[in-house]
């Protein structure tokens, strides 16, 4: 083979390896999932945010985030106490936004 032929072959193989490595890496991205949930009610004053767990996870859960950033796993929003916490957090976020996130009650609340 000519010198340019060898270089072309090398770059083709290199390109294929890089593409396959990128695809494999993307497919292996871990999902942060709750393995169990706390069935006891959590004091809503401790919670600053919440989100639904990803559908890729094995159980349905709501992730509650404390004012210090700790994540707690709670049952789905079908539970009454979880609904109350979510309603409280929504009210807290609205109130803090109106007050420009000033005051102790806005500690840990993320800006929207």
Biopython code that builds the backbone (N, CA, C, O; Angstrom):
import numpy as np
from Bio.PDB.StructureBuilder import StructureBuilder

atoms = [
    (1, "UNK", "N", (0.831, -1.190, 0.000)),
    (1, "UNK", "CA", (0.000, 0.000, 0.000)),
    (1, "UNK", "C", (0.871, 1.247, 0.000)),
    (1, "UNK", "O", (2.018, 1.240, 0.449)),
    (2, "UNK", "N", (0.296, 2.290, -0.509)),
    (2, "UNK", "CA", (0.996, 3.571, -0.527)),
    (2, "UNK", "C", (0.942, 4.203, 0.855)),
    (2, "UNK", "O", (0.093, 3.839, 1.669)),
    (3, "UNK", "N", (1.835, 5.144, 1.128)),
    (3, "UNK", "CA", (1.814, 5.811, 2.441)),
    (3, "UNK", "C", (0.468, 6.469, 2.743)),
    (3, "UNK", "O", (0.010, 6.451, 3.886)),
    (4, "UNK", "N", (-0.167, 7.050, 1.723)),
    (4, "UNK", "CA", (-1.459, 7.702, 1.965)),
    (4, "UNK", "C", (-2.552, 6.667, 2.205)),
    (4, "UNK", "O", (-3.492, 6.919, 2.959)),
    (5, "UNK", "N", (-2.434, 5.527, 1.579)),
    (5, "UNK", "CA", (-3.418, 4.453, 1.782)),
    (5, "UNK", "C", (-3.400, 3.956, 3.211)),
    (5, "UNK", "O", (-4.453, 3.716, 3.802)),
    (6, "UNK", "N", (-2.196, 3.798, 3.777)),
    (6, "UNK", "CA", (-2.064, 3.372, 5.172)),
    (6, "UNK", "C", (-2.662, 4.409, 6.117)),
    (6, "UNK", "O", (-3.341, 4.054, 7.080)),
    (7, "UNK", "N", (-2.415, 5.676, 5.848)),
    (7, "UNK", "CA", (-2.937, 6.752, 6.701)),
    (7, "UNK", "C", (-4.460, 6.787, 6.645)),
    (7, "UNK", "O", (-5.116, 6.971, 7.670)),
    (8, "UNK", "N", (-5.023, 6.611, 5.450)),
    (8, "UNK", "CA", (-6.489, 6.610, 5.312)),
    (8, "UNK", "C", (-7.097, 5.444, 6.080)),
    (8, "UNK", "O", (-8.101, 5.609, 6.773)),
    (9, "UNK", "N", (-6.495, 4.277, 5.959)),
    (9, "UNK", "CA", (-6.983, 3.098, 6.672)),
    (9, "UNK", "C", (-6.904, 3.325, 8.184)),
    (9, "UNK", "O", (-7.845, 3.008, 8.911)),
    (10, "UNK", "N", (-5.792, 3.867, 8.647)),
    (10, "UNK", "CA", (-5.617, 4.148, 10.071)),
    (10, "UNK", "C", (-6.692, 5.112, 10.579)),
    (10, "UNK", "O", (-7.292, 4.865, 11.624)),
    (11, "UNK", "N", (-6.940, 6.203, 9.854)),
    (11, "UNK", "CA", (-7.938, 7.183, 10.291)),
    (11, "UNK", "C", (-9.352, 6.617, 10.243)),
    (11, "UNK", "O", (-10.185, 6.971, 11.077)),
    (12, "UNK", "N", (-9.634, 5.741, 9.274)),
    (12, "UNK", "CA", (-10.955, 5.098, 9.227)),
    (12, "UNK", "C", (-11.169, 4.220, 10.454)),
    (12, "UNK", "O", (-12.227, 4.274, 11.082)),
    (13, "UNK", "N", (-10.171, 3.416, 10.795)),
    (13, "UNK", "CA", (-10.276, 2.546, 11.970)),
    (13, "UNK", "C", (-10.372, 3.390, 13.240)),
    (13, "UNK", "O", (-11.179, 3.091, 14.120)),
    (14, "UNK", "N", (-9.568, 4.429, 13.342)),
    (14, "UNK", "CA", (-9.592, 5.325, 14.497)),
    (14, "UNK", "C", (-10.966, 5.972, 14.654)),
    (14, "UNK", "O", (-11.488, 6.050, 15.766)),
    (15, "UNK", "N", (-11.553, 6.434, 13.560)),
    (15, "UNK", "CA", (-12.873, 7.069, 13.577)),
    (15, "UNK", "C", (-13.941, 6.089, 14.053)),
    (15, "UNK", "O", (-14.794, 6.457, 14.861)),
    (16, "UNK", "N", (-13.910, 4.862, 13.572)),
    (16, "UNK", "CA", (-14.891, 3.845, 13.971)),
    (16, "UNK", "C", (-14.764, 3.541, 15.461)),
    (16, "UNK", "O", (-15.773, 3.410, 16.153)),
    (17, "UNK", "N", (-13.547, 3.428, 15.954)),
    (17, "UNK", "CA", (-13.336, 3.153, 17.382)),
    (17, "UNK", "C", (-13.858, 4.306, 18.236)),
    (17, "UNK", "O", (-14.512, 4.074, 19.252)),
    (18, "UNK", "N", (-13.581, 5.527, 17.839)),
    (18, "UNK", "CA", (-14.056, 6.697, 18.597)),
    (18, "UNK", "C", (-15.578, 6.760, 18.619)),
    (18, "UNK", "O", (-16.172, 7.040, 19.660)),
    (19, "UNK", "N", (-16.208, 6.505, 17.489)),
    (19, "UNK", "CA", (-17.677, 6.548, 17.421)),
    (19, "UNK", "C", (-18.300, 5.463, 18.279)),
    (19, "UNK", "O", (-19.276, 5.721, 18.983)),
    (20, "UNK", "N", (-17.758, 4.256, 18.234)),
    (20, "UNK", "CA", (-18.327, 3.168, 19.026)),
    (20, "UNK", "C", (-18.116, 3.419, 20.515)),
    (20, "UNK", "O", (-18.978, 3.066, 21.321)),
    (21, "UNK", "N", (-17.000, 4.015, 20.895)),
    (21, "UNK", "CA", (-16.755, 4.339, 22.307)),
    (21, "UNK", "C", (-17.735, 5.399, 22.797)),
    (21, "UNK", "O", (-18.210, 5.327, 23.931)),
    (22, "UNK", "N", (-18.037, 6.374, 21.959)),
    (22, "UNK", "CA", (-18.983, 7.429, 22.340)),
    (22, "UNK", "C", (-20.382, 6.860, 22.510)),
    (22, "UNK", "O", (-21.098, 7.252, 23.431)),
    (23, "UNK", "N", (-20.782, 5.946, 21.644)),
    (23, "UNK", "CA", (-22.114, 5.338, 21.734)),
    (23, "UNK", "C", (-22.206, 4.478, 22.983)),
    (23, "UNK", "O", (-23.218, 4.522, 23.683)),
    (24, "UNK", "N", (-21.183, 3.702, 23.278)),
    (24, "UNK", "CA", (-21.198, 2.856, 24.462)),
    (24, "UNK", "C", (-21.227, 3.696, 25.729)),
    (24, "UNK", "O", (-21.927, 3.341, 26.678)),
    (25, "UNK", "N", (-20.501, 4.781, 25.772)),
    (25, "UNK", "CA", (-20.472, 5.651, 26.943)),
    (25, "UNK", "C", (-21.836, 6.277, 27.173)),
    (25, "UNK", "O", (-22.296, 6.349, 28.313)),
    (26, "UNK", "N", (-22.487, 6.729, 26.121)),
    (26, "UNK", "CA", (-23.793, 7.362, 26.243)),
    (26, "UNK", "C", (-24.837, 6.375, 26.737)),
    (26, "UNK", "O", (-25.731, 6.757, 27.493)),
    (27, "UNK", "N", (-24.749, 5.137, 26.338)),
    (27, "UNK", "CA", (-25.724, 4.129, 26.736)),
    (27, "UNK", "C", (-25.545, 3.713, 28.188)),
    (27, "UNK", "O", (-26.478, 3.177, 28.786)),
    (28, "UNK", "N", (-24.383, 3.939, 28.767)),
    (28, "UNK", "CA", (-24.106, 3.494, 30.117)),
    (28, "UNK", "C", (-24.202, 4.610, 31.151)),
    (28, "UNK", "O", (-23.664, 4.471, 32.249)),
    (29, "UNK", "N", (-24.869, 5.707, 30.829)),
    (29, "UNK", "CA", (-25.018, 6.812, 31.769)),
    (29, "UNK", "C", (-25.913, 6.341, 32.917)),
    (29, "UNK", "O", (-27.051, 5.939, 32.674)),
    (30, "UNK", "N", (-25.427, 6.383, 34.156)),
    (30, "UNK", "CA", (-26.239, 5.915, 35.273)),
    (30, "UNK", "C", (-27.376, 6.888, 35.582)),
    (30, "UNK", "O", (-27.233, 8.102, 35.438)),
    (31, "UNK", "N", (-28.496, 6.332, 36.006)),
    (31, "UNK", "CA", (-29.647, 7.131, 36.398)),
    (31, "UNK", "C", (-29.724, 7.079, 37.918)),
    (31, "UNK", "O", (-29.647, 6.001, 38.507)),
    (32, "UNK", "N", (-29.874, 8.234, 38.554)),
    (32, "UNK", "CA", (-29.960, 8.310, 40.002)),
    (32, "UNK", "C", (-31.376, 7.935, 40.414)),
    (32, "UNK", "O", (-32.307, 8.711, 40.199)),
    (33, "UNK", "N", (-31.550, 6.759, 41.003)),
    (33, "UNK", "CA", (-32.881, 6.252, 41.345)),
    (33, "UNK", "C", (-33.015, 5.988, 42.839)),
    (33, "UNK", "O", (-32.051, 5.626, 43.514)),
    (34, "UNK", "N", (-34.228, 6.176, 43.337)),
    (34, "UNK", "CA", (-34.556, 5.778, 44.704)),
    (34, "UNK", "C", (-34.755, 4.266, 44.709)),
    (34, "UNK", "O", (-35.415, 3.721, 43.824)),
    (35, "UNK", "N", (-34.191, 3.594, 45.696)),
    (35, "UNK", "CA", (-34.370, 2.154, 45.814)),
    (35, "UNK", "C", (-35.508, 1.822, 46.760)),
    (35, "UNK", "O", (-36.077, 0.733, 46.698)),
    (36, "UNK", "N", (-35.841, 2.763, 47.637)),
    (36, "UNK", "CA", (-36.973, 2.611, 48.550)),
    (36, "UNK", "C", (-37.473, 4.006, 48.899)),
    (36, "UNK", "O", (-36.807, 5.003, 48.620)),
    (37, "UNK", "N", (-38.646, 4.068, 49.507)),
    (37, "UNK", "CA", (-39.227, 5.362, 49.867)),
    (37, "UNK", "C", (-39.540, 5.407, 51.360)),
    (37, "UNK", "O", (-39.769, 4.375, 51.991)),
    (38, "UNK", "N", (-39.545, 6.616, 51.912)),
    (38, "UNK", "CA", (-39.906, 6.824, 53.314)),
    (38, "UNK", "C", (-41.419, 6.973, 53.394)),
    (38, "UNK", "O", (-41.985, 7.893, 52.804)),
    (39, "UNK", "N", (-42.069, 6.084, 54.113)),
    (39, "UNK", "CA", (-43.525, 6.156, 54.225)),
    (39, "UNK", "C", (-43.979, 7.075, 55.348)),
    (39, "UNK", "O", (-45.159, 7.412, 55.437)),
    (40, "UNK", "N", (-43.041, 7.484, 56.213)),
    (40, "UNK", "CA", (-43.391, 8.416, 57.274)),
    (40, "UNK", "C", (-43.356, 9.829, 56.726)),
    (40, "UNK", "O", (-42.448, 10.178, 55.971)),
    (41, "UNK", "N", (-44.333, 10.649, 57.096)),
    (41, "UNK", "CA", (-44.344, 12.041, 56.630)),
    (41, "UNK", "C", (-43.085, 12.794, 57.053)),
    (41, "UNK", "O", (-42.547, 12.577, 58.139)),
    (42, "UNK", "N", (-42.631, 13.675, 56.180)),
    (42, "UNK", "CA", (-41.455, 14.509, 56.425)),
    (42, "UNK", "C", (-41.939, 15.939, 56.633)),
    (42, "UNK", "O", (-42.810, 16.416, 55.905)),
    (43, "UNK", "N", (-41.380, 16.615, 57.616)),
    (43, "UNK", "CA", (-41.780, 17.990, 57.922)),
    (43, "UNK", "C", (-41.576, 18.877, 56.696)),
    (43, "UNK", "O", (-40.460, 19.011, 56.194)),
    (44, "UNK", "N", (-42.652, 19.472, 56.225)),
    (44, "UNK", "CA", (-42.596, 20.265, 54.991)),
    (44, "UNK", "C", (-41.707, 21.498, 55.117)),
    (44, "UNK", "O", (-41.241, 22.022, 54.106)),
    (45, "UNK", "N", (-41.466, 21.970, 56.332)),
    (45, "UNK", "CA", (-40.607, 23.145, 56.521)),
    (45, "UNK", "C", (-39.143, 22.850, 56.211)),
    (45, "UNK", "O", (-38.352, 23.774, 56.017)),
    (46, "UNK", "N", (-38.777, 21.571, 56.162)),
    (46, "UNK", "CA", (-37.399, 21.182, 55.864)),
    (46, "UNK", "C", (-37.121, 21.102, 54.366)),
    (46, "UNK", "O", (-35.963, 21.063, 53.949)),
    (47, "UNK", "N", (-38.179, 21.078, 53.557)),
    (47, "UNK", "CA", (-38.050, 20.822, 52.121)),
    (47, "UNK", "C", (-38.041, 22.130, 51.337)),
    (47, "UNK", "O", (-38.859, 23.017, 51.581)),
    (48, "UNK", "N", (-37.099, 22.242, 50.382)),
    (48, "UNK", "CA", (-36.976, 23.447, 49.556)),
    (48, "UNK", "C", (-37.293, 23.181, 48.089)),
    (48, "UNK", "O", (-37.518, 24.122, 47.327)),
    (49, "UNK", "N", (-37.313, 21.905, 47.681)),
    (49, "UNK", "CA", (-37.589, 21.586, 46.278)),
    (49, "UNK", "C", (-38.041, 20.136, 46.177)),
    (49, "UNK", "O", (-37.898, 19.369, 47.129)),
    (50, "UNK", "N", (-38.581, 19.766, 45.033)),
    (50, "UNK", "CA", (-38.985, 18.387, 44.772)),
    (50, "UNK", "C", (-38.948, 18.143, 43.271)),
    (50, "UNK", "O", (-38.947, 19.076, 42.468)),
    (51, "UNK", "N", (-38.918, 16.855, 42.913)),
    (51, "UNK", "CA", (-39.032, 16.464, 41.507)),
    (51, "UNK", "C", (-39.495, 15.020, 41.445)),
    (51, "UNK", "O", (-39.329, 14.257, 42.397)),
    (52, "UNK", "N", (-40.072, 14.661, 40.321)),
    (52, "UNK", "CA", (-40.498, 13.286, 40.106)),
    (52, "UNK", "C", (-39.278, 12.461, 39.703)),
    (52, "UNK", "O", (-38.401, 12.945, 38.986)),
    (53, "UNK", "N", (-39.229, 11.229, 40.163)),
    (53, "UNK", "CA", (-38.134, 10.341, 39.783)),
    (53, "UNK", "C", (-38.269, 9.966, 38.308)),
    (53, "UNK", "O", (-39.378, 9.909, 37.778)),
    (54, "UNK", "N", (-37.154, 9.714, 37.657)),
    (54, "UNK", "CA", (-37.134, 9.364, 36.232)),
    (54, "UNK", "C", (-37.915, 8.079, 35.971)),
    (54, "UNK", "O", (-37.960, 7.182, 36.813)),
    (55, "UNK", "N", (-38.522, 8.007, 34.805)),
    (55, "UNK", "CA", (-39.313, 6.830, 34.423)),
    (55, "UNK", "C", (-38.444, 5.591, 34.250)),
    (55, "UNK", "O", (-38.954, 4.471, 34.300)),
    (56, "UNK", "N", (-37.143, 5.769, 34.048)),
    (56, "UNK", "CA", (-36.244, 4.630, 33.860)),
    (56, "UNK", "C", (-36.006, 3.867, 35.164)),
    (56, "UNK", "O", (-35.453, 2.767, 35.140)),
    (57, "UNK", "N", (-36.409, 4.427, 36.282)),
    (57, "UNK", "CA", (-36.193, 3.798, 37.589)),
    (57, "UNK", "C", (-37.252, 2.729, 37.852)),
    (57, "UNK", "O", (-38.338, 2.759, 37.273)),
    (58, "UNK", "N", (-36.920, 1.785, 38.733)),
    (58, "UNK", "CA", (-37.800, 0.638, 38.963)),
    (58, "UNK", "C", (-39.025, 0.950, 39.826)),
    (58, "UNK", "O", (-40.027, 0.242, 39.729)),
    (59, "UNK", "N", (-38.972, 1.989, 40.667)),
    (59, "UNK", "CA", (-40.140, 2.344, 41.477)),
    (59, "UNK", "C", (-40.533, 3.795, 41.220)),
    (59, "UNK", "O", (-39.699, 4.627, 40.862)),
    (60, "UNK", "N", (-41.814, 4.080, 41.410)),
    (60, "UNK", "CA", (-42.293, 5.456, 41.296)),
    (60, "UNK", "C", (-42.012, 6.159, 42.621)),
    (60, "UNK", "O", (-42.294, 5.621, 43.691)),
    (61, "UNK", "N", (-41.461, 7.351, 42.539)),
    (61, "UNK", "CA", (-41.141, 8.097, 43.753)),
    (61, "UNK", "C", (-41.059, 9.582, 43.451)),
    (61, "UNK", "O", (-40.904, 10.003, 42.305)),
    (62, "UNK", "N", (-41.169, 10.360, 44.517)),
    (62, "UNK", "CA", (-40.948, 11.796, 44.456)),
    (62, "UNK", "C", (-39.674, 12.070, 45.240)),
    (62, "UNK", "O", (-39.525, 11.601, 46.368)),
    (63, "UNK", "N", (-38.760, 12.821, 44.654)),
    (63, "UNK", "CA", (-37.511, 13.152, 45.340)),
    (63, "UNK", "C", (-37.670, 14.525, 45.973)),
    (63, "UNK", "O", (-37.863, 15.525, 45.282)),
    (64, "UNK", "N", (-37.585, 14.557, 47.297)),
    (64, "UNK", "CA", (-37.690, 15.803, 48.051)),
    (64, "UNK", "C", (-36.277, 16.276, 48.372)),
    (64, "UNK", "O", (-35.442, 15.491, 48.821)),
    (65, "UNK", "N", (-36.012, 17.551, 48.143)),
    (65, "UNK", "CA", (-34.681, 18.112, 48.389)),
    (65, "UNK", "C", (-34.777, 19.037, 49.595)),
    (65, "UNK", "O", (-35.574, 19.975, 49.605)),
    (66, "UNK", "N", (-33.957, 18.767, 50.614)),
    (66, "UNK", "CA", (-33.989, 19.587, 51.825)),
    (66, "UNK", "C", (-33.309, 20.928, 51.576)),
    (66, "UNK", "O", (-32.682, 21.135, 50.536)),
    (67, "UNK", "N", (-33.437, 21.818, 52.523)),
    (67, "UNK", "CA", (-32.824, 23.143, 52.420)),
    (67, "UNK", "C", (-31.294, 23.057, 52.364)),
    (67, "UNK", "O", (-30.634, 23.976, 51.879)),
    (68, "UNK", "N", (-30.740, 21.959, 52.859)),
    (68, "UNK", "CA", (-29.285, 21.761, 52.831)),
    (68, "UNK", "C", (-28.846, 20.924, 51.630)),
    (68, "UNK", "O", (-27.672, 20.567, 51.525)),
    (69, "UNK", "N", (-29.776, 20.606, 50.720)),
    (69, "UNK", "CA", (-29.434, 19.897, 49.492)),
    (69, "UNK", "C", (-29.493, 18.383, 49.572)),
    (69, "UNK", "O", (-29.166, 17.705, 48.598)),
    (70, "UNK", "N", (-29.899, 17.841, 50.700)),
    (70, "UNK", "CA", (-29.999, 16.388, 50.844)),
    (70, "UNK", "C", (-31.247, 15.893, 50.120)),
    (70, "UNK", "O", (-32.295, 16.535, 50.188)),
    (71, "UNK", "N", (-31.147, 14.767, 49.431)),
    (71, "UNK", "CA", (-32.275, 14.221, 48.675)),
    (71, "UNK", "C", (-32.916, 13.089, 49.457)),
    (71, "UNK", "O", (-32.239, 12.169, 49.916)),
    (72, "UNK", "N", (-34.235, 13.169, 49.602)),
    (72, "UNK", "CA", (-34.999, 12.154, 50.315)),
    (72, "UNK", "C", (-36.016, 11.544, 49.359)),
    (72, "UNK", "O", (-36.624, 12.250, 48.554)),
    (73, "UNK", "N", (-36.195, 10.246, 49.449)),
    (73, "UNK", "CA", (-37.140, 9.553, 48.574)),
    (73, "UNK", "C", (-38.473, 9.390, 49.289)),
    (73, "UNK", "O", (-38.540, 8.857, 50.397)),
    (74, "UNK", "N", (-39.525, 9.855, 48.643)),
    (74, "UNK", "CA", (-40.876, 9.783, 49.197)),
    (74, "UNK", "C", (-41.773, 9.065, 48.191)),
    (74, "UNK", "O", (-41.424, 8.948, 47.016)),
    (75, "UNK", "N", (-42.931, 8.585, 48.652)),
    (75, "UNK", "CA", (-43.856, 7.948, 47.713)),
    (75, "UNK", "C", (-44.310, 8.934, 46.638)),
    (75, "UNK", "O", (-43.956, 10.113, 46.677)),
    (76, "UNK", "N", (-45.079, 8.454, 45.700)),
    (76, "UNK", "CA", (-45.566, 9.318, 44.624)),
    (76, "UNK", "C", (-46.484, 10.395, 45.183)),
    (76, "UNK", "O", (-46.881, 10.355, 46.347)),
    (77, "UNK", "N", (-46.809, 11.347, 44.337)),
    (77, "UNK", "CA", (-47.639, 12.474, 44.771)),
    (77, "UNK", "C", (-49.082, 12.071, 45.054)),
    (77, "UNK", "O", (-49.904, 12.922, 45.392)),
    (78, "UNK", "N", (-49.396, 10.793, 44.922)),
    (78, "UNK", "CA", (-50.742, 10.319, 45.263)),
    (78, "UNK", "C", (-50.948, 10.332, 46.780)),
    (78, "UNK", "O", (-52.080, 10.438, 47.252)),
    (79, "UNK", "N", (-49.866, 10.225, 47.536)),
    (79, "UNK", "CA", (-49.965, 10.268, 49.001)),
    (79, "UNK", "C", (-50.317, 11.687, 49.439)),
    (79, "UNK", "O", (-49.760, 12.658, 48.928)),
    (80, "UNK", "N", (-51.234, 11.797, 50.379)),
    (80, "UNK", "CA", (-51.703, 13.114, 50.821)),
    (80, "UNK", "C", (-50.571, 13.975, 51.386)),
    (80, "UNK", "O", (-50.467, 15.155, 51.049)),
    (81, "UNK", "N", (-49.728, 13.400, 52.237)),
    (81, "UNK", "CA", (-48.670, 14.205, 52.852)),
    (81, "UNK", "C", (-47.662, 14.684, 51.818)),
    (81, "UNK", "O", (-47.089, 15.762, 51.975)),
    (82, "UNK", "N", (-47.433, 13.904, 50.764)),
    (82, "UNK", "CA", (-46.513, 14.330, 49.704)),
    (82, "UNK", "C", (-47.129, 15.491, 48.928)),
    (82, "UNK", "O", (-46.433, 16.439, 48.565)),
    (83, "UNK", "N", (-48.443, 15.414, 48.676)),
    (83, "UNK", "CA", (-49.147, 16.528, 48.014)),
    (83, "UNK", "C", (-49.023, 17.801, 48.841)),
    (83, "UNK", "O", (-48.797, 18.884, 48.302)),
    (84, "UNK", "N", (-49.174, 17.657, 50.160)),
    (84, "UNK", "CA", (-49.068, 18.822, 51.048)),
    (84, "UNK", "C", (-47.666, 19.436, 51.000)),
    (84, "UNK", "O", (-47.522, 20.659, 50.976)),
    (85, "UNK", "N", (-46.643, 18.593, 50.984)),
    (85, "UNK", "CA", (-45.261, 19.088, 50.900)),
    (85, "UNK", "C", (-45.053, 19.816, 49.577)),
    (85, "UNK", "O", (-44.467, 20.898, 49.552)),
    (86, "UNK", "N", (-45.525, 19.235, 48.480)),
    (86, "UNK", "CA", (-45.361, 19.847, 47.160)),
    (86, "UNK", "C", (-46.078, 21.194, 47.089)),
    (86, "UNK", "O", (-45.547, 22.160, 46.542)),
    (87, "UNK", "N", (-47.276, 21.249, 47.641)),
    (87, "UNK", "CA", (-48.039, 22.502, 47.658)),
    (87, "UNK", "C", (-47.298, 23.562, 48.477)),
    (87, "UNK", "O", (-47.224, 24.724, 48.076)),
    (88, "UNK", "N", (-46.755, 23.156, 49.621)),
    (88, "UNK", "CA", (-45.993, 24.072, 50.474)),
    (88, "UNK", "C", (-44.760, 24.607, 49.732)),
    (88, "UNK", "O", (-44.471, 25.802, 49.786)),
    (89, "UNK", "N", (-44.040, 23.722, 49.044)),
    (89, "UNK", "CA", (-42.830, 24.129, 48.313)),
    (89, "UNK", "C", (-43.191, 25.090, 47.185)),
    (89, "UNK", "O", (-42.493, 26.080, 46.970)),
    (90, "UNK", "N", (-44.271, 24.810, 46.464)),
    (90, "UNK", "CA", (-44.702, 25.712, 45.388)),
    (90, "UNK", "C", (-45.019, 27.103, 45.939)),
    (90, "UNK", "O", (-44.640, 28.116, 45.351)),
    (91, "UNK", "N", (-45.722, 27.137, 47.078)),
    (91, "UNK", "CA", (-46.051, 28.411, 47.731)),
    (91, "UNK", "C", (-44.772, 29.118, 48.197)),
    (91, "UNK", "O", (-44.633, 30.331, 48.039)),
    (92, "UNK", "N", (-43.845, 28.350, 48.771)),
    (92, "UNK", "CA", (-42.579, 28.904, 49.255)),
    (92, "UNK", "C", (-41.778, 29.515, 48.106)),
    (92, "UNK", "O", (-41.244, 30.616, 48.241)),
    (93, "UNK", "N", (-41.694, 28.813, 46.987)),
    (93, "UNK", "CA", (-40.949, 29.324, 45.825)),
    (93, "UNK", "C", (-41.552, 30.624, 45.310)),
    (93, "UNK", "O", (-40.834, 31.568, 44.980)),
    (94, "UNK", "N", (-42.875, 30.661, 45.246)),
    (94, "UNK", "CA", (-43.562, 31.870, 44.767)),
    (94, "UNK", "C", (-43.305, 33.036, 45.720)),
    (94, "UNK", "O", (-42.999, 34.147, 45.288)),
    (95, "UNK", "N", (-43.433, 32.773, 47.012)),
    (95, "UNK", "CA", (-43.228, 33.810, 48.028)),
    (95, "UNK", "C", (-41.788, 34.325, 48.001)),
    (95, "UNK", "O", (-41.554, 35.532, 48.063)),
    (96, "UNK", "N", (-40.833, 33.409, 47.908)),
    (96, "UNK", "CA", (-39.418, 33.811, 47.889)),
    (96, "UNK", "C", (-39.081, 34.593, 46.629)),
    (96, "UNK", "O", (-38.292, 35.538, 46.674)),
    (97, "UNK", "N", (-39.670, 34.207, 45.512)),
    (97, "UNK", "CA", (-39.425, 34.938, 44.266)),
    (97, "UNK", "C", (-39.939, 36.368, 44.389)),
    (97, "UNK", "O", (-39.274, 37.310, 43.957)),
    (98, "UNK", "N", (-41.122, 36.530, 44.980)),
    (98, "UNK", "CA", (-41.692, 37.864, 45.170)),
    (98, "UNK", "C", (-40.855, 38.711, 46.125)),
    (98, "UNK", "O", (-40.805, 39.934, 45.993)),
    (99, "UNK", "N", (-40.203, 38.066, 47.079)),
    (99, "UNK", "CA", (-39.379, 38.781, 48.062)),
    (99, "UNK", "C", (-37.898, 38.769, 47.685)),
    (99, "UNK", "O", (-37.037, 39.061, 48.516)),
    (100, "UNK", "N", (-37.608, 38.429, 46.432)),
    (100, "UNK", "CA", (-36.231, 38.408, 45.908)),
    (100, "UNK", "C", (-35.311, 37.513, 46.742)),
    (100, "UNK", "O", (-34.130, 37.811, 46.922)),
    (101, "UNK", "N", (-35.871, 36.417, 47.244)),
    (101, "UNK", "CA", (-35.138, 35.386, 47.981)),
    (101, "UNK", "C", (-34.445, 35.929, 49.228)),
    (101, "UNK", "O", (-33.382, 35.442, 49.612)),
    (102, "UNK", "N", (-35.041, 36.925, 49.852)),
    (102, "UNK", "CA", (-34.514, 37.497, 51.088)),
    (102, "UNK", "C", (-35.245, 36.865, 52.269)),
    (102, "UNK", "O", (-36.425, 36.531, 52.166)),
    (103, "UNK", "N", (-34.556, 36.705, 53.371)),
    (103, "UNK", "CA", (-35.162, 36.193, 54.595)),
    (103, "UNK", "C", (-34.791, 34.744, 54.857)),
    (103, "UNK", "O", (-34.425, 34.001, 53.946)),
    (104, "UNK", "N", (-34.894, 34.361, 56.127)),
    (104, "UNK", "CA", (-34.532, 33.004, 56.542)),
    (104, "UNK", "C", (-35.429, 31.943, 55.925)),
    (104, "UNK", "O", (-34.980, 30.824, 55.673)),
    (105, "UNK", "N", (-36.693, 32.280, 55.678)),
    (105, "UNK", "CA", (-37.610, 31.283, 55.122)),
    (105, "UNK", "C", (-37.240, 30.898, 53.690)),
    (105, "UNK", "O", (-37.746, 29.901, 53.176)),
    (106, "UNK", "N", (-36.371, 31.667, 53.039)),
    (106, "UNK", "CA", (-35.940, 31.366, 51.664)),
    (106, "UNK", "C", (-34.599, 30.637, 51.622)),
    (106, "UNK", "O", (-34.064, 30.392, 50.540)),
    (107, "UNK", "N", (-34.052, 30.290, 52.783)),
    (107, "UNK", "CA", (-32.785, 29.566, 52.820)),
    (107, "UNK", "C", (-32.928, 28.231, 52.087)),
    (107, "UNK", "O", (-33.833, 27.452, 52.386)),
    (108, "UNK", "N", (-32.049, 27.970, 51.141)),
    (108, "UNK", "CA", (-32.047, 26.709, 50.406)),
    (108, "UNK", "C", (-32.954, 26.662, 49.196)),
    (108, "UNK", "O", (-32.908, 25.701, 48.429)),
    (109, "UNK", "N", (-33.783, 27.684, 49.009)),
    (109, "UNK", "CA", (-34.698, 27.709, 47.866)),
    (109, "UNK", "C", (-33.926, 28.188, 46.644)),
    (109, "UNK", "O", (-33.298, 29.247, 46.670)),
    (110, "UNK", "N", (-33.977, 27.398, 45.573)),
    (110, "UNK", "CA", (-33.239, 27.757, 44.353)),
    (110, "UNK", "C", (-33.988, 28.822, 43.577)),
    (110, "UNK", "O", (-35.216, 28.810, 43.498)),
    (111, "UNK", "N", (-33.233, 29.735, 43.010)),
    (111, "UNK", "CA", (-33.822, 30.796, 42.184)),
    (111, "UNK", "C", (-34.344, 30.214, 40.886)),
    (111, "UNK", "O", (-33.731, 29.329, 40.290)),
    (112, "UNK", "N", (-35.477, 30.723, 40.461)),
    (112, "UNK", "CA", (-36.078, 30.252, 39.202)),
    (112, "UNK", "C", (-35.734, 31.169, 38.073)),
    (112, "UNK", "O", (-36.150, 30.935, 36.939)),
]
sb = StructureBuilder()
sb.init_structure("model")
sb.init_model(0)
sb.init_chain("A")
sb.init_seg("    ")
for serial, (resi, resn, name, xyz) in enumerate(atoms, 1):
    if name == "N":
        sb.init_residue(resn, " ", resi, " ")
    sb.init_atom(name, np.array(xyz, "f"), 0.0, 1.0, " ", f" {name:<3s}", serial, name[0])
structure = sb.get_structure()
